[in-house]
């Protein structure tokens, strides 16, 4: 078939949507990749894994795995012009890879919108006359010593810490733990407690926004990203300039860029770097394949791959400087080491960033702008993941679903919202951390490995290279060919980490074995679609 016939041919007889222009596709990819994974997930992983020691495997994994697989998924999607499930008609026995991609995206959608709900919660709180996380006399303040951005005087409080050996907690950390999460009311993952209705309403609003932006398809999404993909950079630059002027900021930045060579012997640092590359670039989620499927056949994906992948990772590193300049200042204020000043975990960004905006003039205004920025960052990625789920099934069953796309999108959003309510209970953070750790971990690495093997050996490496030449006018260079042929680093990472695996934790809390097993089942489910579909097909 000619390329145009491939893209328009489906069982419904209707022509498939396309982007309004190349810029819309590029900005959508940037918005998809540059998201909360850069300003929320990357900094806390770097903080947990030794700062500079994390950057080295992160860059290595970008070169060995990230860029080549990014290019592979874009090429595959653009040539097929079909969703993440139907595109695997090219290797029918392995269509389960597409179902696995959809499963990963759906699981991440469930908890990813919870982060957007937290951002909305902070956004609404920012309209207060005094930012609530800067106060020391509220019902959520638990510590015997409370460090306020306004009231704190360093010499007095430092002597009290030394005498009593008591850890001072910043007001932003107490607000996060005891006002937003109310995690002190839960004893662990087996005790979710009551539903936090203020967070539930924020989660509902987040899903309403996502549905409203997606109900018209990629035509509406392509217009939204002109703003949502560019606005975050303005805010990050302002916060970096302010952060670098704070006392102690240099200590935080030095911790961030100076590697601890001993940490490189730890397998968890390497697997964390690899999963962050896949998570941040969106490789094997199916989102890249979905977005590329709406491209014109001759779009230059070679150029887009380099712009998006390098720009995405540069943004992560840039956001790290913003976070660690503030953490260095917090450590200076309380007289502690940078690595000890904040409890590790997914909440790091909701402690350090509010601390930063509280130090700016007119803090309410900057807080509103910052959390609106977090909202836009999260929405871009959430658009892509939900669109992956919806497009995957619509392209697979066009006769039944294409004319009912709005209703099907609503159905998926409602189901994900209901499943996400567990993450906005008093013990919801324990469930959120389980989702975050396992939904895009072993399963994602395994899917990436299977995708690479199947396209190279199932579809055929020479055929795939010829397809790319047909689209671009030239074959991929030696770097991509070599990486696709020998780039099975995921295989070694999976085996190495499985041997050295340790139970999941959240701060000092260790998850029970049943919760750890449940998380492993979550990862396995995403990969189980591959052999199960193959058996059914046979």
Secondary structure, DSSP 8 states (H G I E B T S, - for coil): --HHHHHH--TT-------S-HHHHHHHHHHHHSSHIIIIIHHHHHHHTTTHHHHHHHHHHIIIIIHHHHHHHHHHHHHHTS-TTGGGGGGGGGTHHHHHHHHHHHHHHHHHHHHHHHHHHHHHHTTSSS-GGG-SSSTT---SSEE-TTT--HHHHHHHHHHHT---EEHHHHIIIIIIS-GGG--STT---SB-HHHHHHHHHHHHHHHHHHTT-HHHHHHHHHHHTTHHHHHHHHHHHHHHTSTTHHHHHHHHHS--GGGGG-HHHHHHHHHHHHHHHTTTSSHHHHHHHTS-TT--HHHHHHHHHHHHHHHHHHHHHHHHHHHHHHHHHHT--GGGSS--STTTHHHHHHHHHHTSSSHHHHHHHHHHHHHHHHHHHHHHHHHHHHHHHHHHTHHHHGGGHHHHHHHHHHHHHHHHGGGGBTTHHHHHHHHHHHTTSHHHHHHHHHHHHIIIIIIIHHHHHHHHHHHHSS---HHHHHHHHH--HHHHHHHHHHHT----EETTEE--HHHHHHHHHHHHHHHHHHHHHHHHH-
